[in-house]
């Protein structure tokens, strides 16, 4: 994927850049429109920094009405639009195009309403994930989804990618924690979906919007659920001598009816890297380290911790430590939360993958990743949301070496193909973007993909919102013999031809 296949450049749009910039400055304040190369350079990539592209121009609206007018203008003039949140996405979903406006929501950064009675918060999309918890914690509430980038990632981006985090096992991903949204469609139509109530009549449009990766509309407001903090929260730090022992312990904990708030696994490479970085006191003699967090009433948590300890011993754990207070619990998590920056000491660059597998296949996938590491001669460190089978292998490479980047991409693709073969899926929370786009054929046939494209076409007839993302270049898939493609334009009107 080093040579990215992106939608064909519309030279007419590029030639109209001055006209487009002037029009945008009439819709929003002139300082909100960035067109100089130095101004737009920070927007050339998201957190999948291996790929870069300069946008035509960047616009940073401040009001929903401005977003509506911008999209209406672009729809009329056939100008592509790339929505962007905080830019922390790891699948290239916010990668710009040379002939597209990049629409940033960073100035939509206010919490509009905190409703403790109905246990919800109405917020603009640019508010950070952790910012919501900070706004309600004085009353003993919090927002449950907690991706590793929660200090920086925006709630609008969380909705677009259906972000998860370490507590997804018990409390679900973003889709399980939002109640409503305001969305602007490509023709400028502003629509409200859901609200403060738990369920809405009619089609589950909110479920469709969550995880749609900016292809269906631009989110300008979100209503999220907030939860009361539990009476007791404790964690166990458990080391195992083998991959199999750790994987078996995960399955046994769940099969015994215990649902932890979070359950994470790290392999040897990540144990060493994170402990050196965060000084979390991890047992470096362990091949696999598991963090199990339990919450509820004090008696409930104490009882579950006892059971977890017994299950761990049956699975040959060689170390176990239980948090005695909040400081110790946070220390257990400090290494896991610092996993990505800790890997900076292992190589000049790392490529963070994201796939999901059935829990019972954890040891199988770890073994296969280790085999692939030897095959490609590239080091890898592994972190798992073990409870829901969401894995995050971090492949170490040198981005200045094009051959290493090519090998890294092939390594990552093989991991994801293995996930599908083991009964899993291509992504758990990072999304498809451009990273996994061509691998969609591993999971879906042409009819499956056509149904999804038909939904997009109903909301974005001209394919102007985030084109070139998520859906594969079907010709390539057909040539590789994975799906049968109806080549007529009427069959796949939204797929760009290359």
C-alpha positions as CSV (number, residue, x, y, z in Angstrom):
1,X,0.0,0.0,0.0
2,X,3.0,2.3,-0.1
3,X,1.9,3.6,-3.5
4,X,-1.6,4.6,-2.5
5,X,-4.5,4.3,-4.9
6,X,-6.6,7.4,-4.3
7,X,-9.4,9.0,-6.3
8,X,-8.4,10.6,-9.5
9,X,-7.5,14.2,-9.1
10,X,-10.0,16.8,-10.4
11,X,-7.7,19.4,-12.1
12,X,-10.7,21.7,-12.5
13,X,-11.1,21.9,-8.8
14,X,-7.4,22.7,-8.2
15,X,-7.6,25.5,-10.8
16,X,-10.6,27.0,-8.9
17,X,-8.6,27.1,-5.6
18,X,-8.7,30.9,-5.4
19,X,-12.4,30.9,-6.0
20,X,-13.0,28.2,-3.4
21,X,-10.9,30.0,-0.8
22,X,-12.8,33.3,-1.4
23,X,-16.2,31.5,-1.1
24,X,-15.2,29.8,2.2
25,X,-14.1,33.1,3.6
26,X,-17.6,34.4,3.0
27,X,-19.1,31.5,4.9
28,X,-16.8,31.6,8.0
29,X,-14.3,34.1,9.3
30,X,-11.3,34.5,7.0
31,X,-8.8,33.4,9.7
32,X,-10.6,30.0,9.7
33,X,-9.6,29.3,6.1
34,X,-6.0,28.1,5.7
35,X,-4.4,27.9,2.2
36,X,-0.7,28.8,2.5
37,X,1.5,25.7,2.4
38,X,2.9,26.4,5.8
39,X,-0.6,26.6,7.3
40,X,-1.9,23.4,5.8
41,X,1.2,21.2,6.3
42,X,0.1,20.1,9.9
43,X,-3.0,18.5,8.3
44,X,-1.2,16.4,5.7
45,X,-1.6,13.2,7.8
46,X,-3.3,11.7,10.8
47,X,-1.6,9.3,13.3
48,X,-1.0,6.8,10.5
49,X,2.0,9.0,9.6
50,X,3.5,6.6,7.0
51,X,1.1,8.3,4.5
52,X,1.0,12.0,3.7
53,X,-1.0,14.1,1.3
54,X,-1.5,17.9,1.1
55,X,-5.1,19.1,1.1
56,X,-6.3,21.8,-1.3
57,X,-7.2,24.0,1.6
58,X,-8.3,23.7,5.2
59,X,-11.4,25.2,6.7
60,X,-12.2,25.4,10.5
61,X,-15.8,26.3,10.9
62,X,-17.2,27.4,14.3
63,X,-21.0,26.8,13.9
64,X,-23.2,24.1,12.5
65,X,-24.7,26.6,10.1
66,X,-21.3,27.2,8.7
67,X,-20.7,23.4,8.2
68,X,-24.0,23.2,6.4
69,X,-23.2,26.1,4.1
70,X,-19.7,24.7,3.4
71,X,-21.1,21.2,2.5
72,X,-23.9,22.7,0.4
73,X,-21.4,24.8,-1.6
74,X,-19.0,21.8,-2.1
75,X,-21.9,19.6,-3.2
76,X,-23.0,22.1,-5.8
77,X,-19.4,22.6,-7.1
78,X,-18.5,18.9,-6.9
79,X,-15.7,19.5,-4.4
80,X,-14.6,16.6,-2.2
81,X,-14.6,17.1,1.6
82,X,-12.5,15.2,4.2
83,X,-13.9,15.6,7.7
84,X,-11.2,15.6,10.5
85,X,-11.3,15.5,14.3
86,X,-8.2,15.6,16.4
87,X,-6.1,13.7,13.9
88,X,-5.3,10.8,16.3
89,X,-6.8,8.2,14.0
90,X,-4.6,5.2,13.2
91,X,-6.1,4.0,9.9
92,X,-5.6,7.0,7.6
93,X,-9.3,7.9,7.7
94,X,-8.5,11.6,7.8
95,X,-5.8,11.5,5.0
96,X,-6.4,14.6,2.8
97,X,-6.7,14.7,-1.0
98,X,-5.0,17.3,-3.3
99,X,-8.4,18.3,-4.7
100,X,-10.4,18.2,-1.5
101,X,-11.2,20.6,1.3
102,X,-10.2,19.3,4.7
103,X,-12.9,20.3,7.1
104,X,-11.6,20.4,10.7
105,X,-13.9,20.3,13.7
106,X,-11.3,21.5,16.2
107,X,-13.2,24.7,17.0
108,X,-16.3,22.8,18.0
109,X,-14.8,22.4,21.5
110,X,-17.5,23.2,24.0
111,X,-19.7,21.1,26.3
112,X,-23.2,22.4,25.7
113,X,-25.1,20.8,28.6
114,X,-24.5,18.5,31.5
115,X,-27.6,16.7,32.6
116,X,-27.0,14.7,35.8
117,X,-30.7,13.9,36.2
118,X,-30.8,12.0,32.9
119,X,-27.1,10.9,33.2
120,X,-26.0,12.4,29.9
121,X,-23.8,15.2,28.4
122,X,-24.5,17.1,25.2
123,X,-21.2,18.1,23.6
124,X,-19.6,19.5,20.5
125,X,-17.5,16.9,18.6
126,X,-14.1,18.6,19.2
127,X,-14.2,18.0,23.0
128,X,-11.7,15.4,24.0
129,X,-12.8,12.0,25.3
130,X,-11.1,12.6,28.7
131,X,-12.6,16.2,28.8
132,X,-16.1,14.7,29.3
133,X,-15.0,12.8,32.4
134,X,-13.2,15.9,33.7
135,X,-16.4,17.9,33.3
136,X,-18.5,15.5,35.4
137,X,-16.1,13.8,37.9
138,X,-16.8,16.4,40.6
139,X,-20.3,14.8,40.9
140,X,-18.9,11.2,40.9
141,X,-19.6,10.5,37.2
142,X,-17.4,9.5,34.2
143,X,-17.6,8.6,30.5
144,X,-16.8,4.9,30.1
145,X,-15.0,4.5,26.7
146,X,-11.3,5.2,27.2
147,X,-9.1,4.7,24.1
148,X,-5.4,5.1,24.8
149,X,-5.4,8.5,23.1
150,X,-8.2,9.7,25.3
151,X,-6.3,12.8,26.5
152,X,-6.2,14.0,22.9
153,X,-8.8,12.2,20.7
154,X,-12.1,14.0,20.1
155,X,-15.6,12.6,20.8
156,X,-16.7,13.3,17.2
157,X,-13.8,11.1,16.0
158,X,-14.7,8.5,18.6
159,X,-18.2,8.3,17.0
160,X,-16.8,8.2,13.5
161,X,-14.5,5.3,14.3
162,X,-16.6,3.6,17.1
163,X,-13.7,3.8,19.4
164,X,-13.3,1.5,22.4
165,X,-10.6,1.2,25.0
166,X,-9.6,-1.0,27.9
167,X,-13.0,-0.9,29.5
168,X,-15.0,-1.9,26.4
169,X,-15.4,-5.5,27.7
170,X,-18.0,-4.5,30.4
171,X,-19.2,-1.0,29.2
172,X,-19.0,-1.4,25.5
173,X,-17.6,0.8,22.7
174,X,-18.8,4.3,21.7
175,X,-21.9,2.9,20.0
176,X,-23.1,1.6,23.4
177,X,-22.5,4.9,25.1
178,X,-24.1,7.5,22.8
179,X,-27.7,8.5,22.8
180,X,-27.9,11.1,20.0
181,X,-26.1,13.2,17.4
182,X,-26.5,16.1,15.1
183,X,-25.3,15.4,11.6
184,X,-24.8,17.6,8.5
185,X,-25.3,15.7,5.3
186,X,-23.4,16.4,2.1
187,X,-26.2,18.5,0.6
188,X,-26.1,20.8,3.7
189,X,-29.1,19.2,5.4
190,X,-28.9,19.3,9.2
191,X,-30.6,16.4,11.0
192,X,-31.0,15.4,14.6
193,X,-30.7,11.7,15.5
194,X,-31.7,10.3,18.9
195,X,-31.7,12.4,22.0
196,X,-31.6,11.9,25.7
197,X,-33.8,8.9,25.9
198,X,-32.4,5.4,25.8
199,X,-34.0,4.3,22.6
200,X,-35.7,5.9,19.6
201,X,-38.4,4.8,17.3
202,X,-37.7,4.0,13.6
203,X,-34.5,2.8,12.0
204,X,-31.3,2.8,14.1
205,X,-29.6,5.6,12.1
206,X,-27.4,6.4,15.1
207,X,-26.0,2.9,14.9
208,X,-25.3,3.4,11.2
209,X,-23.6,6.7,11.8
210,X,-21.4,5.3,14.6
211,X,-18.4,3.8,12.9
212,X,-19.2,5.3,9.5
213,X,-15.7,6.9,9.3
214,X,-16.9,10.3,7.9
215,X,-18.5,8.8,4.8
216,X,-22.1,9.6,5.6
217,X,-22.1,13.0,7.2
218,X,-20.3,15.5,9.4
219,X,-21.0,15.2,13.2
220,X,-21.6,18.6,14.9
221,X,-23.1,17.5,18.2
222,X,-23.1,14.3,20.3
223,X,-25.2,13.3,23.3
224,X,-23.3,10.7,25.4
225,X,-24.2,8.6,28.5
226,X,-22.3,9.2,31.7
227,X,-22.1,6.6,34.5
228,X,-21.8,6.9,38.3
229,X,-18.4,5.8,39.5
230,X,-18.5,2.4,41.2
231,X,-18.1,2.0,44.9
232,X,-14.9,-0.1,44.6
233,X,-12.4,-0.5,41.8
234,X,-9.4,-2.8,42.1
235,X,-6.9,-4.5,39.8
236,X,-4.8,-7.6,39.6
237,X,-1.4,-7.7,37.9
238,X,-0.7,-11.3,36.8
239,X,2.3,-12.8,35.1
240,X,2.4,-16.1,33.2
241,X,5.4,-18.2,31.9
242,X,3.8,-19.0,28.5
243,X,1.5,-17.4,26.0
244,X,-0.9,-20.4,26.3
245,X,-1.3,-20.0,30.0
246,X,-2.3,-16.3,29.7
247,X,-4.7,-17.0,26.9
248,X,-6.3,-19.9,28.7
249,X,-6.7,-17.7,31.8
250,X,-8.6,-15.1,29.9
251,X,-11.1,-17.7,28.6
252,X,-11.5,-19.3,32.0
253,X,-12.3,-15.9,33.7
254,X,-15.1,-15.2,31.2
255,X,-16.4,-18.8,31.3
256,X,-16.7,-18.6,35.1
257,X,-19.2,-15.7,34.7
258,X,-16.8,-13.0,35.7
259,X,-17.0,-9.8,33.6
260,X,-14.1,-7.5,34.4
261,X,-14.3,-3.8,33.7
262,X,-11.1,-4.3,31.8
263,X,-8.7,-7.2,30.9
264,X,-5.5,-6.5,29.1
265,X,-2.6,-8.6,28.0
266,X,1.0,-7.6,27.1
267,X,3.8,-9.8,25.7
268,X,7.4,-9.9,26.9
269,X,8.6,-7.2,24.5
270,X,6.0,-4.7,25.7
271,X,6.4,-5.6,29.3
272,X,10.1,-4.6,29.2
273,X,9.5,-1.5,27.0
274,X,6.6,-0.1,29.1
275,X,8.3,-0.8,32.4
276,X,11.5,1.0,31.3
277,X,9.3,3.9,30.2
278,X,6.7,4.2,33.0
279,X,8.5,2.4,35.9
280,X,5.3,0.5,36.7
281,X,7.0,-2.3,38.5
282,X,6.0,-5.1,36.0
283,X,7.5,-8.6,36.5
284,X,10.1,-8.8,33.8
285,X,10.4,-12.6,34.1
286,X,6.9,-13.0,32.8
287,X,6.3,-14.0,29.1
288,X,2.8,-12.6,29.3
289,X,1.4,-10.0,31.7
290,X,-2.3,-9.6,32.3
291,X,-4.1,-6.7,34.0
292,X,-7.6,-7.5,35.3
293,X,-9.7,-4.7,36.7
294,X,-12.9,-5.3,38.6
295,X,-15.5,-2.9,39.8
296,X,-18.7,-2.9,41.7
297,X,-19.6,-3.0,45.4
298,X,-16.6,-3.6,47.8
299,X,-17.8,-7.2,48.7
300,X,-18.5,-8.0,45.1
301,X,-15.0,-6.8,43.9
302,X,-13.2,-8.6,46.8
303,X,-15.0,-11.9,45.9
304,X,-14.2,-11.6,42.2
305,X,-10.6,-10.8,42.9
306,X,-10.3,-14.0,45.0
307,X,-11.8,-16.0,42.1
308,X,-9.5,-14.4,39.6
309,X,-6.5,-15.3,41.7
310,X,-7.6,-18.9,42.0
311,X,-8.2,-19.2,38.2
312,X,-4.8,-17.6,37.6
313,X,-3.1,-20.2,39.8
314,X,-4.8,-23.0,38.0
315,X,-3.4,-21.6,34.8
316,X,0.2,-21.6,36.1
317,X,0.6,-17.9,36.9
318,X,4.1,-17.2,38.2
319,X,3.2,-13.9,39.9
320,X,0.1,-12.1,41.1
321,X,-0.2,-8.7,42.7
322,X,-3.5,-7.1,43.9
323,X,-3.9,-3.3,44.1
324,X,-4.5,-2.2,47.7
325,X,-5.4,1.4,46.9
326,X,-6.1,3.7,44.0
327,X,-2.5,4.7,43.7
328,X,-1.4,1.1,43.1
329,X,-4.3,0.5,40.7
330,X,-3.2,3.5,38.6
331,X,0.4,2.3,38.7
332,X,-0.7,-1.1,37.2
333,X,-2.3,0.8,34.3
334,X,0.5,3.4,33.9
335,X,2.6,1.0,31.8
336,X,-0.3,-0.2,29.6
337,X,-1.5,3.4,29.0
338,X,2.1,4.3,28.0
339,X,2.5,1.3,25.6
340,X,2.6,3.3,22.4
341,X,5.1,6.0,23.4
342,X,7.2,3.4,25.2
343,X,7.8,1.7,21.9
344,X,9.6,4.8,20.6
345,X,12.7,3.4,22.3
346,X,12.5,0.2,20.3
347,X,12.8,1.6,16.7
348,X,12.6,4.8,14.8
349,X,8.9,4.1,13.8
350,X,6.2,1.6,14.7
351,X,3.1,0.5,12.9
352,X,0.1,-0.1,15.2
353,X,-2.3,-2.8,13.9
354,X,-5.8,-3.4,15.0
355,X,-7.8,-6.6,14.5
356,X,-10.2,-8.7,16.5
357,X,-10.4,-12.5,17.1
358,X,-12.4,-14.9,19.3
359,X,-11.0,-14.9,22.9
360,X,-10.2,-18.6,22.7
361,X,-7.7,-18.0,19.8
362,X,-5.4,-15.6,21.7
363,X,-2.5,-18.0,22.0
364,X,-2.9,-19.0,18.3
365,X,-2.7,-15.5,17.0
366,X,0.3,-14.6,19.2
367,X,2.2,-17.6,18.0
368,X,1.4,-16.7,14.4
369,X,2.5,-13.1,15.0
370,X,5.8,-14.3,16.4
371,X,6.3,-16.6,13.4
372,X,5.6,-13.6,11.0
373,X,8.1,-11.5,13.0
374,X,10.8,-14.0,12.2
375,X,9.7,-14.3,8.6
376,X,9.9,-10.5,8.0
377,X,12.8,-9.9,10.4
378,X,10.9,-7.2,12.1
379,X,10.4,-6.9,15.8
380,X,6.9,-6.7,17.2
381,X,5.3,-5.9,20.6
382,X,1.8,-7.0,21.4
383,X,-1.0,-5.4,23.5
384,X,-4.5,-6.9,23.6
385,X,-7.9,-5.9,24.9
386,X,-8.0,-9.5,25.9
387,X,-11.6,-9.6,27.1
388,X,-13.1,-8.7,23.7
389,X,-10.3,-10.1,21.6
390,X,-9.1,-6.8,20.2
391,X,-5.4,-7.0,19.4
392,X,-2.8,-4.2,18.8
393,X,0.5,-5.6,17.5
394,X,3.1,-2.8,17.1
395,X,5.5,-3.6,14.3
396,X,8.9,-1.9,14.6
397,X,10.5,-0.5,11.5
398,X,12.5,2.4,10.0
399,X,10.3,4.7,8.0
400,X,13.2,6.1,6.1
401,X,13.8,2.7,4.5
402,X,11.1,2.1,1.8
403,X,11.8,-1.6,1.8
404,X,11.2,-1.9,5.5
405,X,7.9,0.0,5.1
406,X,6.8,-2.4,2.3
407,X,7.7,-5.4,4.5
408,X,5.8,-3.8,7.5
409,X,2.7,-3.4,5.3
410,X,2.9,-7.0,4.2
411,X,3.4,-8.2,7.8
412,X,0.4,-6.2,9.0
413,X,-1.8,-7.5,6.2
414,X,-0.9,-11.1,7.0
415,X,-1.8,-10.5,10.7
416,X,-5.3,-9.2,9.6
417,X,-5.8,-12.0,7.2
418,X,-5.0,-14.5,10.0
419,X,-7.6,-12.7,12.2
420,X,-10.3,-13.3,9.6
421,X,-9.2,-17.0,9.1
422,X,-9.5,-17.5,12.9
423,X,-13.1,-16.2,12.9
424,X,-12.3,-12.6,13.7
425,X,-12.6,-9.3,11.8
426,X,-10.3,-6.7,10.3
427,X,-10.7,-4.0,13.0
428,X,-11.7,-3.6,16.6
429,X,-11.7,0.2,17.0
430,X,-9.3,1.9,14.7
431,X,-11.5,1.7,11.6
432,X,-10.7,0.7,8.0
433,X,-9.7,4.0,6.5
434,X,-7.0,3.5,3.8
435,X,-5.0,1.0,5.9
436,X,-7.3,-2.0,5.6
437,X,-9.3,-0.9,2.6
438,X,-8.0,-3.5,0.2
439,X,-8.4,-6.2,2.8
440,X,-12.2,-5.7,3.0
441,X,-12.4,-8.3,0.2
442,X,-11.1,-10.9,2.8
443,X,-14.4,-10.5,4.6
444,X,-17.0,-9.3,2.1
445,X,-18.1,-10.3,-1.4
446,X,-19.2,-7.9,-4.0
447,X,-22.9,-8.0,-2.9
448,X,-22.0,-7.2,0.7
449,X,-19.9,-4.2,-0.4
450,X,-22.6,-3.1,-2.9
451,X,-25.2,-3.0,-0.1
452,X,-22.9,-0.7,2.0
453,X,-22.2,1.5,-1.0
454,X,-25.9,1.9,-1.7
455,X,-26.4,3.3,1.8
456,X,-23.6,5.8,1.2
457,X,-25.1,6.8,-2.2
458,X,-28.4,7.5,-0.5
459,X,-26.8,10.1,1.7
460,X,-23.9,11.2,-0.5
461,X,-25.0,10.7,-4.1
462,X,-21.8,12.2,-5.7
463,X,-19.4,10.3,-3.4
464,X,-17.8,13.6,-2.2
465,X,-17.5,12.8,1.6
466,X,-14.2,11.2,2.4
467,X,-13.8,9.4,-1.0
468,X,-11.2,6.6,-1.4
469,X,-11.6,5.4,2.2
470,X,-13.0,2.1,3.6
471,X,-14.2,0.5,0.4
472,X,-11.7,-1.4,-1.8
473,X,-10.5,-0.8,-5.3
474,X,-12.6,-3.6,-6.5
475,X,-10.7,-4.2,-9.7
476,X,-7.6,-5.2,-7.6
477,X,-9.7,-7.5,-5.5
478,X,-11.1,-9.2,-8.6
479,X,-7.6,-9.6,-10.1
480,X,-6.5,-11.4,-7.0
481,X,-9.5,-13.8,-7.4
482,X,-11.2,-12.9,-4.1
483,X,-14.5,-11.6,-5.4
484,X,-16.5,-11.4,-8.6
485,X,-16.9,-7.8,-9.8
486,X,-19.7,-6.4,-12.0
487,X,-17.6,-3.9,-13.8
488,X,-20.5,-1.7,-15.1
489,X,-20.6,1.8,-13.7
490,X,-24.2,1.3,-12.7
491,X,-23.2,-1.5,-10.4
492,X,-20.4,0.3,-8.5
493,X,-21.1,4.0,-9.1
494,X,-19.2,5.1,-6.0
495,X,-16.0,3.2,-6.6
496,X,-13.4,5.4,-8.3
497,X,-11.7,3.9,-11.3
498,X,-8.0,3.8,-11.6
